[in-house]
Amino acid sequence: GESAFRTGNYFDRNTDNNENKVNNALLTLFGALAHLPHRKAWHLKLVVSLHDVGLADELQKVLSGEYQPILAGKQSDVKIEVLKVVLEGMGALFGHQLPKKLTILDFGNGTTLHSRYNQGKREVHTAYPTGVEVLINDISQKMKHLNGGKIGDASKIRFCLEMGHTRYSRDI
């Protein structure tokens, strides 16, 4: 997380390299499961997303299998079957009748993805190296005049955005 990254030690975040999303996928999934009510056994069938389709086979191999992790201090048996790897942004389309022409913008932490579809076929899929992290840093810099000359705390700004409000503090 942000606090680990700020310690001054070097931590490789998922957003720093496309391969990190593959390398950290299993650990990230187990971390998410650890926050749910404990189960002795999990049988997961997943559709996962990735913006670098060249890594799709690797992601499928890394996740698929049977594991015995310790989740929140308790042993679990986890069986994972990856049904499909889709492009990031596709989850927003699930269950919707799609128009003949469609443009999708997917704002990620490190990238913004632009995809354009015509008659259900993808014509454009471009990743731009600017995401929410840049927005948060810009907000933290621009709020100096409101914050007694100090830049804003990026983790507070992220929390506000994730919670759907802009209340940084009592006065800001």
Contacts in CASP RR format, 6 or more apart in sequence:
PFRMAT RR
TARGET T0000
AUTHOR 0000-0000-0000
METHOD contacts of the structure
MODEL  1
GESAFRTGNYFDRNTDNNENKVNNALLTLFGALAHLPHRKAWHLKLVVSL
HDVGLADELQKVLSGEYQPILAGKQSDVKIEVLKVVLEGMGALFGHQLPK
KLTILDFGNGTTLHSRYNQGKREVHTAYPTGVEVLINDISQKMKHLNGGK
IGDASKIRFCLEMGHTRYSRDI
1 11 0 8 1.000
1 13 0 8 1.000
2 154 0 8 1.000
2 155 0 8 1.000
2 158 0 8 1.000
3 155 0 8 1.000
4 11 0 8 1.000
5 11 0 8 1.000
5 13 0 8 1.000
12 20 0 8 1.000
13 20 0 8 1.000
14 20 0 8 1.000
14 21 0 8 1.000
14 24 0 8 1.000
14 28 0 8 1.000
14 109 0 8 1.000
15 108 0 8 1.000
15 109 0 8 1.000
15 110 0 8 1.000
15 111 0 8 1.000
15 133 0 8 1.000
18 51 0 8 1.000
18 52 0 8 1.000
18 55 0 8 1.000
19 55 0 8 1.000
21 50 0 8 1.000
21 52 0 8 1.000
21 55 0 8 1.000
21 59 0 8 1.000
22 50 0 8 1.000
22 55 0 8 1.000
22 58 0 8 1.000
22 59 0 8 1.000
22 62 0 8 1.000
23 62 0 8 1.000
25 48 0 8 1.000
25 59 0 8 1.000
25 62 0 8 1.000
25 63 0 8 1.000
26 62 0 8 1.000
26 63 0 8 1.000
26 67 0 8 1.000
29 63 0 8 1.000
29 80 0 8 1.000
30 67 0 8 1.000
30 69 0 8 1.000
30 71 0 8 1.000
30 78 0 8 1.000
31 71 0 8 1.000
33 42 0 8 1.000
33 69 0 8 1.000
33 71 0 8 1.000
33 76 0 8 1.000
33 78 0 8 1.000
34 71 0 8 1.000
34 72 0 8 1.000
34 73 0 8 1.000
35 72 0 8 1.000
38 71 0 8 1.000
38 72 0 8 1.000
38 74 0 8 1.000
38 76 0 8 1.000
39 76 0 8 1.000
40 75 0 8 1.000
40 76 0 8 1.000
40 77 0 8 1.000
41 76 0 8 1.000
41 77 0 8 1.000
41 78 0 8 1.000
41 79 0 8 1.000
42 76 0 8 1.000
42 77 0 8 1.000
42 78 0 8 1.000
42 79 0 8 1.000
43 79 0 8 1.000
44 78 0 8 1.000
44 79 0 8 1.000
44 80 0 8 1.000
44 81 0 8 1.000
45 81 0 8 1.000
45 83 0 8 1.000
46 63 0 8 1.000
46 80 0 8 1.000
46 81 0 8 1.000
46 82 0 8 1.000
46 83 0 8 1.000
47 82 0 8 1.000
47 83 0 8 1.000
47 84 0 8 1.000
47 85 0 8 1.000
47 86 0 8 1.000
48 59 0 8 1.000
48 60 0 8 1.000
48 63 0 8 1.000
48 82 0 8 1.000
48 84 0 8 1.000
48 85 0 8 1.000
48 86 0 8 1.000
49 85 0 8 1.000
49 86 0 8 1.000
49 87 0 8 1.000
49 88 0 8 1.000
49 89 0 8 1.000
49 90 0 8 1.000
49 91 0 8 1.000
50 56 0 8 1.000
50 59 0 8 1.000
50 85 0 8 1.000
50 86 0 8 1.000
50 87 0 8 1.000
50 88 0 8 1.000
51 87 0 8 1.000
51 88 0 8 1.000
51 106 0 8 1.000
51 111 0 8 1.000
51 113 0 8 1.000
51 127 0 8 1.000
52 127 0 8 1.000
53 85 0 8 1.000
53 87 0 8 1.000
56 85 0 8 1.000
57 85 0 8 1.000
59 82 0 8 1.000
59 85 0 8 1.000
60 82 0 8 1.000
60 85 0 8 1.000
63 80 0 8 1.000
63 82 0 8 1.000
64 80 0 8 1.000
64 81 0 8 1.000
64 82 0 8 1.000
65 79 0 8 1.000
65 80 0 8 1.000
65 81 0 8 1.000
66 77 0 8 1.000
66 78 0 8 1.000
66 79 0 8 1.000
66 80 0 8 1.000
67 77 0 8 1.000
67 78 0 8 1.000
67 79 0 8 1.000
67 80 0 8 1.000
68 75 0 8 1.000
68 76 0 8 1.000
68 77 0 8 1.000
68 78 0 8 1.000
69 75 0 8 1.000
69 76 0 8 1.000
69 78 0 8 1.000
70 76 0 8 1.000
87 113 0 8 1.000
87 115 0 8 1.000
87 122 0 8 1.000
87 125 0 8 1.000
88 106 0 8 1.000
88 108 0 8 1.000
88 113 0 8 1.000
89 104 0 8 1.000
89 106 0 8 1.000
89 113 0 8 1.000
89 115 0 8 1.000
92 104 0 8 1.000
92 106 0 8 1.000
93 102 0 8 1.000
93 104 0 8 1.000
98 117 0 8 1.000
98 120 0 8 1.000
100 118 0 8 1.000
100 119 0 8 1.000
100 120 0 8 1.000
101 116 0 8 1.000
101 117 0 8 1.000
101 118 0 8 1.000
102 116 0 8 1.000
102 117 0 8 1.000
102 120 0 8 1.000
103 114 0 8 1.000
103 115 0 8 1.000
103 116 0 8 1.000
103 117 0 8 1.000
104 113 0 8 1.000
104 114 0 8 1.000
104 115 0 8 1.000
104 116 0 8 1.000
104 117 0 8 1.000
105 112 0 8 1.000
105 113 0 8 1.000
105 114 0 8 1.000
106 112 0 8 1.000
106 113 0 8 1.000
106 115 0 8 1.000
107 131 0 8 1.000
107 132 0 8 1.000
108 131 0 8 1.000
108 132 0 8 1.000
109 131 0 8 1.000
109 132 0 8 1.000
109 133 0 8 1.000
110 129 0 8 1.000
110 130 0 8 1.000
110 131 0 8 1.000
110 132 0 8 1.000
110 133 0 8 1.000
110 134 0 8 1.000
111 127 0 8 1.000
111 128 0 8 1.000
111 129 0 8 1.000
111 130 0 8 1.000
111 131 0 8 1.000
112 127 0 8 1.000
112 128 0 8 1.000
112 130 0 8 1.000
112 131 0 8 1.000
113 125 0 8 1.000
113 126 0 8 1.000
113 127 0 8 1.000
113 128 0 8 1.000
114 124 0 8 1.000
114 125 0 8 1.000
114 126 0 8 1.000
114 128 0 8 1.000
115 122 0 8 1.000
115 124 0 8 1.000
115 125 0 8 1.000
115 126 0 8 1.000
116 122 0 8 1.000
116 123 0 8 1.000
116 124 0 8 1.000
116 125 0 8 1.000
117 123 0 8 1.000
132 158 0 8 1.000
132 161 0 8 1.000
136 154 0 8 1.000
136 157 0 8 1.000
136 158 0 8 1.000
136 161 0 8 1.000
137 154 0 8 1.000
139 152 0 8 1.000
139 157 0 8 1.000
140 151 0 8 1.000
140 152 0 8 1.000
140 153 0 8 1.000
140 154 0 8 1.000
140 157 0 8 1.000
141 151 0 8 1.000
141 152 0 8 1.000
143 151 0 8 1.000
143 152 0 8 1.000
143 168 0 8 1.000
143 172 0 8 1.000
144 150 0 8 1.000
144 151 0 8 1.000
144 152 0 8 1.000
146 172 0 8 1.000
147 168 0 8 1.000
147 172 0 8 1.000
152 168 0 8 1.000
156 168 0 8 1.000
156 169 0 8 1.000
157 168 0 8 1.000
160 166 0 8 1.000
160 167 0 8 1.000
160 168 0 8 1.000
END
